[in-house]
Structures are given as C-alpha cells and as structure tokens.
C-alpha cells in the first residue's frame, strides 16, 4: 500500500507525461497556426489574383472605341503615361502599331496601350471593324497588334472574371444556389487551365473551349453567389482540381468521362438524373433520309449497309440506358462521332424507320452528357437543394475546399 504522503508525488508522476503530451500538442498547434498564417509562402493557386483573358478572341480587330465608366483610369502607352481630357478614345490598327485618337486629335501611335484602373473600375468596348455591340468589362485592358490584328487582353480580378463566365455560360435570371454551383465550377476550371494560352501571352480566352466570357454580368444574384462561395473550388480525393465539366441537359442519365473523352476519372460517373427530365432541352428530334443515313455509315465506317441484318440494326437502334456505340457483329460505330458529324444535340438517341424514305432520330438531352447538367442543377436549386447537395449529386468522390487551405495541404 502506498503511504498517504507519497500520493501527491505519485499522482504527479502519473500525470506528468500527460501534461507534457498536452504541452507538445498545444505547441505543435501554435506552430502550425503560425506557419499557415505567417510563414508558409503563398503557393500557385492562392497567389493568382488577376487573370489575363483575351477578349473577342475569334475576331480580327482593326478598330474599336474605348470609354471609361469610372473616372480613375490611367492611360499608359509604351510604358509612358499619356495626359488626356476625355474618357472616350478611338483606336485603329496602323501596321504593327495602334493609333489612338481623342475625338479628332491624334495622341500618337504605339506598340502597346494600357488602360489601368482599380479593382472596381469599369469600361466599355465597342468594336467598329468588325462591328459588334457594346460590352462592359472590369479592371484593366492591354492592346497590341499580333499578326495584323489588334489583340485585347482584359487583365481582371479572378472573381470578376468568374462572375462574367457564370452569366455567359449559365444565363441570367436563375436561382442563387445554381449560381453558387456555377461560380465554383467556373473558378475551378479557370485555375485548372490557367496555362492554356501561355505560349500566346495570356491565360485564357473568351471562347467556349476555355469558358465563354462576355464581360460584367447583369444579374445581381451572381455577385452574391461569388461572395458566398469566395475562394471555393472542387478537388478530387488526391486534392487535384477536377475537370469541372457541365452541359445543358443529361436527358435523364449522365455519361462516364471515359465513354466520351476516353479518360477515366473517379468523379465523372454516369448517374440517373431525374432532375433534367422535362426541362427545356430534354427532348429533340431530327429526320433524315434513309439512304443518306445508310450511305453515311458505309462511307465513314465501312458499315455493311447492303446486309439486311445490318440495315435492320441501323434503322432500329434503341438506348434505354446510354450506349457508347452502334454495334453490328464486331463493328463498333462511335455515337460521339455520329453526333459530331450530323450535328445532333446528344448521343442519347433512338433511331426508328418512319417509312421507306426516312428515319427519325429521337433524342434526349443536350451536350456531351459528362458532369453537371445545368438544367438539372437549376431544377435542384428551385426545389430547395443547396449548392453542396447539387455538386455532391453530379460529381462523385469530391471535396469543396478553400484555395488557401488547398495550398496549405498541397505544401504539406
């Protein structure tokens, strides 16, 4: 039996290791907090505050009008500031340079012109050759001549760009939860493809193979969605930014990424999607002459259209669930190729013979079918599902994470 006077000493001996462990853990916690907030360098993603986006990338621009909405813009030409009185300019291509006019007064001809504003500043652009409607943009603009055309680069805050993409890709007058989803996917896509046009001197362009972007959005709910999802992106189980795929309507079932693009992922999996059913782009039809259809198959894929059995397969093709091929014996005709060549809305279609002269393609859905169908996501938002519910439904094995936390875990 332990003497009573020894009990305090013995208790301390028992408790001492526990106290030391608590001290160590607390000290480690403080070190981690200090490291995360003060020492850890800002890595790639969280350091990106502005994006260089080429606008009107599909056009050969020879002249345009620039006008400031905000009054704080500075005009820098070939690295030197220019004095000006007005906030409206006309710019014209002159060989490998740009001439800038303030009304009828020529300010000069320069290799590069920059309109520099603050984070809340806005400007308007009206292309005059070729003629296009006025668009409103935010932040800065750089102008130069490349291959006989004026190249316009919008140097813009990341979230201002994401807001513009959200409206261009998803339209206006939708619900807030859907906009939250679209902003997160747009931010994820932008950062995952940040070097797509690096060799050309900018990050991304405003065309759909990057992301559609037409300048500042008009719907105030998009700005609110940006604020409530600030810094959030979608990653897979390995903390890699996902392929943020979306399309218009799944037709009731999404597609596996490997069935469309040949690349398998853990998160782009085919699911049954009842939310897209009976939405505007759920159904479509296309008629075609029977001989045109059979001739196409024969010429493109060497399909044995002269065979009665092969003709029967080609004229009576059905999909209860999404298929990848139209098959006859060992021949596999990719449905994605048919869709591309015949300009069909989706690969999710049935073919029926109407009479001796024509066939009917009766399809479901609009787009490639991979990832999130926008109309299904809109429907979920209207029914009260949160943006987290929507992302978790259409993407499997994902996490929604803040960029700074992503950087921290990546560094670890």
C-alpha positions in Angstrom: 0.0 0.0 0.0 1.3 3.5 -0.9 1.8 5.8 2.1 -0.6 8.8 2.1 2.3 11.3 1.9 3.6 9.7 -1.3 0.2 10.1 -3.1 0.8 13.6 -4.5 4.2 12.7 -5.7 2.9 9.5 -7.3 0.0 11.3 -8.9 2.3 13.9 -10.5 4.5 11.1 -11.9 1.4 9.6 -13.5 0.0 12.9 -14.8 3.4 14.4 -15.9 3.6 12.5 -19.2 0.0 13.5 -20.0 0.8 17.2 -19.2 3.9 17.0 -21.4 1.9 15.5 -24.2 -0.7 18.2 -24.0 2.0 20.9 -24.0 3.6 19.3 -27.1 0.3 19.1 -28.9 -0.6 22.7 -28.0 2.9 23.9 -29.0 2.6 22.0 -32.3 -0.8 23.5 -32.9 0.5 27.0 -32.4 3.4 26.3 -34.7 1.0 25.1 -37.4 -1.2 28.2 -37.0 1.9 30.5 -37.2 3.2 28.6 -40.2 -0.1 28.7 -42.0 -0.7 32.4 -41.4 2.7 34.0 -41.5 5.5 31.7 -42.7 4.0 29.4 -45.4 4.6 31.0 -48.8 1.5 31.6 -50.9 1.6 28.9 -53.5 0.3 28.9 -57.0 -3.4 29.0 -56.6 -3.9 31.5 -53.8 -1.3 33.8 -55.4 -3.4 34.2 -58.5 -5.3 37.5 -58.0 -5.7 38.6 -61.7 -6.2 36.7 -64.9 -5.2 37.8 -68.4 -8.2 37.0 -70.6 -8.1 37.6 -74.4 -11.5 39.0 -75.4 -13.1 38.9 -78.8 -10.5 36.2 -79.5 -12.3 34.8 -82.5 -12.2 38.1 -84.4 -9.6 40.1 -86.4 -10.0 43.5 -84.9 -8.9 46.6 -86.9 -10.6 49.4 -84.8 -12.6 49.9 -81.7 -13.9 52.6 -79.3 -12.9 52.6 -75.6 -14.8 54.6 -73.0 -14.4 54.7 -69.2 -17.3 54.3 -66.9 -15.1 55.0 -63.9 -13.0 58.2 -63.7 -9.8 56.8 -62.2 -8.3 55.2 -65.4 -4.8 55.9 -66.4 -3.6 55.6 -70.0 -0.1 54.1 -70.4 1.4 54.0 -73.9 4.7 52.1 -74.5 5.3 52.3 -70.7 4.8 56.1 -70.5 1.7 57.9 -69.1 -0.4 60.0 -71.5 -2.3 63.1 -70.5 -5.9 63.2 -71.7 -9.0 65.2 -71.1 -11.8 62.9 -72.2 -12.7 59.3 -71.3 -13.5 58.2 -74.8 -11.0 57.1 -77.4 -10.9 55.6 -80.9 -8.1 53.1 -81.6 -7.0 52.0 -85.1 -4.5 49.5 -86.4 -1.5 51.1 -88.1 0.8 48.4 -89.4 2.2 46.7 -86.3 1.1 49.5 -84.0 -2.1 51.2 -82.7 -3.1 54.8 -83.3 -5.2 56.4 -80.6 -7.4 59.4 -81.0 -9.2 61.6 -78.5 -12.0 62.9 -80.8 -10.1 64.1 -83.9 -6.8 64.7 -82.0 -4.2 62.0 -82.5 -2.5 61.2 -79.2 0.1 59.1 -81.0 0.9 55.6 -82.4 2.2 53.0 -80.1 3.1 49.3 -79.9 1.2 48.7 -76.6 -1.5 50.7 -74.9 -2.8 50.0 -71.4 -5.9 51.3 -69.7 -5.3 50.9 -66.0 -8.0 51.1 -63.3 -8.7 50.0 -59.8 -10.5 46.8 -58.7 -13.9 48.3 -59.0 -13.4 50.3 -62.2 -15.3 49.5 -65.4 -15.0 50.4 -69.1 -16.9 49.8 -72.3 -15.7 48.5 -75.7 -17.5 49.0 -79.0 -15.8 47.2 -81.9 -16.1 49.2 -85.1 -14.2 47.0 -87.5 -15.7 44.4 -87.4 -18.9 46.0 -86.0 -20.1 44.5 -82.7 -22.4 45.5 -79.8 -21.0 47.4 -76.8 -19.8 45.3 -73.9 -18.9 46.3 -70.4 -15.7 45.0 -68.7 -14.0 45.4 -65.4 -10.4 46.3 -64.3 -7.7 46.7 -67.0 -7.2 46.4 -70.7 -4.0 45.9 -72.7 -4.0 46.5 -76.5 -1.3 45.4 -79.0 -1.0 44.1 -82.6 -0.3 40.5 -83.4 -0.4 39.1 -86.9 -2.2 42.0 -88.4 -5.0 42.2 -85.8 -5.5 44.1 -82.5 -5.3 41.8 -79.6 -7.3 42.8 -76.5 -6.3 41.4 -73.1 -8.6 42.0 -70.1 -6.4 41.9 -67.0 -9.1 41.2 -64.5 -9.6 40.1 -60.9 -10.3 36.4 -60.6 -13.8 36.7 -59.1 -14.8 39.4 -61.6 -13.9 37.0 -64.4 -15.7 34.1 -62.7 -18.8 36.3 -62.4 -18.7 37.1 -66.1 -18.2 33.5 -67.0 -21.2 32.4 -64.8 -23.6 34.6 -66.7 -22.2 33.8 -70.1 -22.3 30.1 -69.5 -25.5 29.8 -67.5 -27.6 32.8 -68.5 -29.3 35.3 -66.2 -32.5 35.1 -64.0 -31.7 31.8 -62.4 -31.7 30.8 -58.7 -28.9 31.6 -56.2 -28.0 28.0 -55.4 -27.4 27.2 -59.0 -25.3 30.3 -59.5 -23.2 29.2 -56.5 -22.5 25.9 -58.2 -21.7 27.5 -61.5 -19.3 30.0 -59.9 -17.4 27.2 -58.1 -17.1 25.2 -61.3 -16.0 28.3 -63.3 -13.3 29.1 -60.7 -12.2 25.5 -60.6 -12.0 25.3 -64.4 -10.1 28.6 -64.8 -7.4 27.7 -62.3 -7.1 24.1 -63.6 -6.5 25.5 -67.1 -4.5 28.6 -66.2 -1.7 27.9 -68.7 -3.9 27.0 -71.7 -2.7 30.0 -73.8 0.6 30.7 -72.0 2.6 30.5 -75.2 0.4 33.3 -76.7 1.0 35.6 -73.8 -2.3 35.3 -71.8 -4.0 32.8 -69.6 -7.4 32.0 -71.2 -9.6 33.4 -74.0 -13.3 34.2 -74.0 -14.4 31.3 -76.3 -16.2 28.2 -75.2 -13.1 25.9 -75.4 -11.8 27.9 -72.5 -15.0 29.4 -71.0 -17.5 31.8 -72.5 -17.0 35.3 -71.2 -18.8 38.5 -72.3 -17.8 40.9 -69.6 -19.5 42.1 -66.5 -22.7 40.2 -65.5 -26.1 41.9 -65.1 -27.7 39.6 -62.6 -27.0 40.8 -59.0 -27.6 37.2 -57.7 -24.4 36.2 -59.5 -22.4 38.8 -57.5 -24.0 37.4 -54.3 -23.1 33.9 -55.3 -19.5 35.0 -55.8 -19.4 36.5 -52.3 -20.9 33.4 -50.7 -18.5 31.0 -52.4 -15.4 33.1 -52.4 -12.2 31.0 -52.9 -14.1 27.7 -53.1 -13.0 25.1 -55.7 -13.7 21.4 -56.3 -11.0 18.8 -55.8 -10.8 15.0 -56.1 -9.6 12.6 -53.4 -6.0 13.5 -54.2 -6.7 17.2 -53.8 -6.3 17.8 -57.5 -8.7 20.3 -59.2 -11.3 18.4 -61.0 -12.3 18.6 -64.7 -15.3 20.9 -64.0 -17.5 19.5 -66.8 -21.0 20.6 -67.4 -23.5 20.6 -70.2 -27.1 21.7 -70.8 -29.2 18.6 -70.2 -28.4 15.0 -69.5 -31.6 13.5 -70.9 -32.1 11.7 -67.7 -28.7 10.0 -67.4 -25.2 11.5 -67.4 -22.2 9.9 -69.1 -18.9 8.4 -67.9 -16.0 10.6 -68.8 -14.2 7.6 -70.4 -17.1 7.0 -72.7 -16.9 10.5 -74.1 -13.3 11.6 -73.8 -11.5 8.3 -73.2 -10.1 9.4 -69.9 -11.4 7.7 -66.7 -11.9 9.7 -63.5 -13.1 8.9 -60.0 -15.7 11.7 -60.0 -17.3 11.9 -63.6 -19.5 8.9 -63.3 -22.8 8.0 -65.1 -25.8 8.6 -62.8 -29.6 8.5 -63.3 -30.7 12.2 -63.3 -34.4 12.7 -62.9 -34.0 16.4 -62.4 -33.2 17.0 -66.1 -36.4 15.3 -67.2 -39.0 17.5 -68.9 -36.7 20.6 -68.7 -36.5 22.7 -71.9 -33.6 20.8 -73.6 -34.8 17.3 -72.5 -36.2 16.2 -75.9 -35.2 16.7 -79.5 -35.9 15.1 -82.9 -34.2 15.0 -86.3 -35.4 13.4 -89.5 -33.0 12.1 -92.2 -33.4 10.3 -95.5 -32.8 6.6 -95.0 -30.3 6.4 -97.9 -28.4 9.4 -96.6 -28.1 7.7 -93.2 -27.0 4.4 -94.6 -24.6 6.0 -97.1 -23.0 8.0 -94.3 -22.4 4.8 -92.2 -20.9 3.0 -95.2 -18.6 5.8 -96.3 -17.5 6.8 -92.8 -17.2 3.5 -91.1 -17.4 0.9 -93.9 -20.7 -0.3 -92.4 -22.2 -3.2 -94.3 -25.4 -1.3 -95.3 -26.2 -3.8 -98.1 -26.8 -6.5 -95.5 -30.4 -6.9 -94.4 -29.5 -7.6 -90.8 -27.1 -4.6 -90.7 -29.7 -2.3 -92.2 -32.2 -3.5 -89.6 -29.8 -2.7 -86.7 -29.1 0.8 -88.2 -32.7 1.6 -88.7 -34.0 0.3 -85.4 -31.4 1.4 -82.8 -32.5 2.0 -79.2 -31.0 3.1 -76.0 -32.8 2.5 -72.7 -29.5 3.5 -71.0 -26.7 5.4 -72.5 -24.6 3.4 -75.0 -21.2 4.3 -76.5 -21.5 2.5 -79.8 -24.0 1.4 -82.5 -22.8 -2.2 -82.9 -23.1 -4.8 -85.6 -21.2 -8.0 -85.2 -17.6 -6.8 -84.5 -18.1 -3.3 -85.9 -18.5 -0.5 -83.4 -19.6 2.9 -84.6 -18.9 5.6 -82.0 -22.0 7.6 -81.2 -20.0 10.7 -80.3 -18.7 10.7 -83.9 -22.2 10.4 -85.3 -23.3 13.3 -83.1 -20.4 15.5 -84.2 -20.8 14.7 -88.0 -24.6 15.0 -88.1 -24.6 17.9 -85.6 -27.0 16.2 -83.2 -27.8 17.6 -79.7 -26.6 14.5 -77.9 -25.5 10.8 -78.3 -28.5 9.7 -76.3 -31.0 8.9 -79.1 -33.1 6.1 -80.7 -33.5 5.6 -84.4 -36.7 4.4 -85.9 -37.8 3.9 -89.5 -40.7 6.2 -90.4 -41.3 4.8 -94.0 -39.3 3.6 -96.9 -37.7 7.0 -97.4 -36.7 8.4 -93.9 -35.6 7.7 -90.4 -36.3 9.6 -87.1 -33.6 10.3 -84.6 -35.5 10.8 -81.3 -33.1 12.0 -78.7 -32.8 13.1 -75.1 -30.5 15.7 -73.6 -28.3 18.4 -75.0 -24.5 18.3 -74.8 -21.7 15.8 -74.1 -23.5 14.5 -71.0 -20.5 14.5 -68.7 -20.6 16.1 -65.3 -23.3 18.5 -64.3 -26.4 19.2 -66.5 -27.2 22.9 -65.9 -30.9 22.4 -66.3 -30.9 19.6 -63.7 -28.9 21.7 -61.3 -31.3 24.7 -61.8 -34.2 22.3 -61.0 -32.5 21.1 -57.8 -31.9 24.7 -56.8 -35.5 25.6 -57.3 -36.6 22.5 -55.2 -34.5 23.8 -52.3 -31.3 21.8 -52.6 -28.1 23.6 -51.6 -25.1 24.1 -53.8 -23.3 21.4 -51.8 -26.2 18.9 -52.5 -26.0 19.7 -56.2 -22.3 19.2 -56.5 -22.3 16.0 -54.5 -25.1 14.6 -56.6 -23.5 15.2 -60.0 -19.8 14.7 -59.0 -18.7 11.7 -57.0 -15.8 11.4 -54.5 -15.2 15.2 -54.4 -14.4 17.8 -51.8 -15.2 21.5 -51.9 -12.2 23.3 -50.4 -10.9 26.9 -50.0 -8.0 27.8 -52.2 -5.8 28.8 -49.2 -6.5 25.5 -47.5 -5.8 23.7 -50.7 -2.4 25.4 -51.0 -1.6 24.5 -47.4 -2.4 20.8 -47.8 -0.6 20.7 -51.1 2.5 22.2 -49.4 2.3 19.6 -46.7 
